[in-house]
């Protein structure tokens, strides 16, 4: 490989020339575990659909199924984007994490039983703050920024 073509492949972010930071690998596994959880939840909702319709729930089984499908698919796509180092994955991870937290709290406030919410909200809030803080920390590290960095210069 000539010096120019080697420099071009490095500048264009060839995966063979850059290594994935350990914290990104861990974040990928976290999002894969989230997708597995929501896939299993979707399976349970579909399997027990008729029973869920008969229960006096404040939400329909359709909401549970759509919620599970959306988070399962989005977590898989996000994990893949992080794994291969797509430039959109870094900002999307932060946006999806904040959105996930907002939906989580909306579910707790409007859907959960008040007694359960009253007992568990402090630990849920603490875990939400720690989780978002860790994700923000991982995404702001220099090694992470370097991994997702793309050279805007167009080299022929």
Helices and strands as residue ranges (DSSP letters): H 3-11, G 15-17, H 22-47, H 49-54, H 61-84, H 87-110, H 114-140, H 142-148
